[in-house]
Amino acid sequence: MDAIGQLAFALNHFAGLTEEDFKLSENCWLPKNYKKGEFYNLRGTVCTYFGFIVDGVFRSYTIDEKTGEEKNVFLYSANGFVVSFKSFINQIPCDYHTQALTDASIIFIRYTDLFSLYNRSHSWEKFGRLLAQEAFNITMSRIEGFILKSPEERYLDLIKQHPDIFNNVPLSYFFVFRNSRAVFKQNQKKNFR
């Protein structure tokens, strides 16, 4: 399946957009390739486009001003969307960097084109509502995860949400999981004895 086909399938699966709905947007989507380490969006800039990841992995992160430590905020992988959502919907500067962790390909749509689709089509307007709900759910799950889940449970959630992540991205990006991963593996071995 080509990239446009992947996108149409994902939009249908996510929001029930039909072939006819998708055709309204077809000329708005543009391809873009990223090399590992390139930025999708920089902190302090306004995110003006919404991307669908054809292949590759991105992360949003912030840098602790006191320690210089990078802290991952979100991960985005193939067949998912990449966007600095708060910046995008409000057209305000972003609070974090979004960077390709691997070579990556996306198809993106500009803010003005997407919002034009919202005004032209109830199906696209529904997509926007579902997207906002998904962003809220992801954010709440992250917050609740830090409060209610152990590092081991968060590690399992990461693998469930991004099954191929450790095949593509060095473990060093996930310093918070280093000790948790070792403990988890030890616990698994104990459970199978």
Residue pairs with C-beta under 8 A, 6 or more apart in sequence:
1 9
3 31
3 54
3 105
3 107
4 26
4 29
4 107
6 52
6 54
6 79
7 22
7 29
7 52
7 54
7 107
8 17
8 19
8 22
10 52
10 79
10 80
11 17
11 21
11 22
11 127
12 18
12 22
14 127
14 130
14 134
15 123
15 126
15 127
15 130
15 131
16 123
16 126
17 123
17 124
17 127
18 123
21 121
21 123
21 124
24 117
24 120
24 121
24 124
25 109
25 113
25 117
25 124
28 109
28 110
28 113
28 114
28 117
29 52
29 107
29 108
29 109
30 107
30 108
30 109
31 54
31 105
31 106
31 107
32 51
32 105
32 106
32 107
32 108
33 103
33 104
33 105
33 106
34 40
34 56
34 58
34 100
34 103
34 104
34 105
34 106
35 100
35 103
36 100
36 101
36 102
36 103
36 104
37 99
37 100
38 99
38 100
39 97
39 98
39 99
39 100
40 51
40 58
40 82
40 84
40 98
40 99
40 100
40 106
41 47
41 84
41 87
41 94
41 97
41 98
42 94
42 97
43 62
43 63
43 93
43 94
43 95
43 96
43 97
44 93
44 94
45 87
45 93
45 94
46 87
46 91
46 92
46 93
46 94
47 83
47 84
47 85
47 87
47 88
47 94
47 98
47 111
48 88
48 91
48 110
48 111
49 83
49 88
49 108
49 109
49 110
49 111
50 81
50 83
50 88
50 108
50 109
50 111
50 114
51 81
51 82
51 83
51 106
51 107
51 108
52 79
52 80
52 81
52 82
52 106
52 107
52 108
53 76
53 77
53 78
53 79
53 80
53 81
53 82
53 104
53 105
53 106
54 78
54 104
54 105
54 106
54 107
55 78
55 104
55 105
56 77
56 78
56 100
56 101
56 102
56 103
56 104
56 105
56 106
56 168
57 75
57 76
57 77
57 78
57 100
57 101
57 102
57 104
57 162
57 165
57 168
57 169
58 75
58 76
58 77
58 82
58 98
58 99
58 100
58 101
58 104
59 72
59 73
59 74
59 75
59 76
59 98
59 99
59 101
59 173
60 72
60 73
60 74
60 75
60 76
60 84
60 96
60 97
60 98
60 99
61 70
61 71
61 72
61 73
61 96
61 97
61 99
62 70
62 71
62 73
62 95
62 96
62 97
63 69
63 70
63 71
63 97
64 70
64 71
72 173
72 174
72 176
73 96
74 138
74 142
75 158
75 161
75 162
75 165
76 82
76 98
77 162
77 164
77 165
81 131
82 98
82 106
84 94
84 96
84 98
85 135
86 92
86 94
86 95
87 93
87 94
87 95
88 111
89 132
91 111
101 168
101 169
101 173
102 168
102 169
114 124
114 128
117 124
118 124
118 125
118 127
118 128
119 125
141 157
145 153
145 154
145 157
146 154
149 157
150 180
151 176
151 177
151 179
151 180
151 183
152 180
152 183
152 184
152 187
154 176
154 177
154 180
155 177
155 180
155 181
155 184
156 184
158 165
158 174
158 177
159 165
159 166
171 177
171 178
171 181
